[in-house]
């Protein structure tokens, strides 16, 4: 009996030691750490994620977060996130795993509810890398543009159940040589917009029929909001950041940072879902600007991709 009690006691001690050491190991390596000096070479998406609506930047080597005026980077899972889309509960993405990862390449379509600390494989794992991806901020409806023939045909596809089943948009009326990005309405799944080298195309029936909203001048990026569209257009040798009212069908030109030009256009744009006056824009040269007054003034928060958490 004494031997049995001793065995049980030693077993409990072993369990406690293993449990404590495992917990300590996790605490020793925080997932997000201060980015003291970091240079971003490739940005693949931006967005305001989760309950706190913090700004996230998806890059060739993992995620960065801008919070309370400081930059943070991930200490692990530094994957090449392509087509990154932030929503109210999670982010969706595609891309390639980091060097040395056990994950298949490409990632297919994945999602994460803990800012990338873990991920769920949704579809096309090890098969497709989606460069063009959209996600409804609250609806979580997904749109992807597939560029190569595989288990999906080339073209636009959408899913209203977070990637479990897929339908194809016929894209009637759409004509362009290249795509900037895809964006869908935060709650209305049928509404989708595509920025292209031939203008901004919009659809109200899951991409089955499109109409050209702008001139045929290049539109580099677009964001769908609840009652408007915000997009960047290169028109008549001028650069314009435009807000289009979906109800009144009127446009309003917003101010731009002085450094934005046809040689350094805006490539990514995102606004805070809780405060649409807060706008973040990324230029071709990886300058990152932020405005808190609907574009009336801009602050440079990263120059040529150089960020600091100090």
Secondary structure as UniProt FT lines:
FT   HELIX           2..28
FT   STRAND          32..34
FT   STRAND          38..39
FT   STRAND          43..49
FT   TURN            50..53
FT   STRAND          54..59
FT   TURN            60..61
FT   STRAND          62..67
FT   TURN            68..69
FT   STRAND          70..74
FT   STRAND          80..86
FT   STRAND          91..96
FT   TURN            99..100
FT   STRAND          109..112
FT   TURN            115..116
FT   STRAND          120..123
FT   TURN            125..127
FT   STRAND          132..135
FT   TURN            137..139
FT   STRAND          142..146
FT   STRAND          155..159
FT   TURN            162..163
FT   STRAND          167..168
FT   STRAND          179..184
FT   TURN            189..190
FT   STRAND          192..196
FT   TURN            197..198
FT   STRAND          199..203
FT   TURN            206..207
FT   STRAND          211..212
FT   STRAND          219..224
FT   STRAND          228..235
FT   TURN            236..237
FT   STRAND          238..245
FT   TURN            246..249
FT   STRAND          250..254
FT   TURN            258..259
FT   STRAND          266..272
FT   TURN            273..274
FT   STRAND          275..283
FT   TURN            284..285
FT   STRAND          288..291
FT   TURN            294..295
FT   STRAND          299..303
FT   TURN            304..305
FT   STRAND          306..307
//
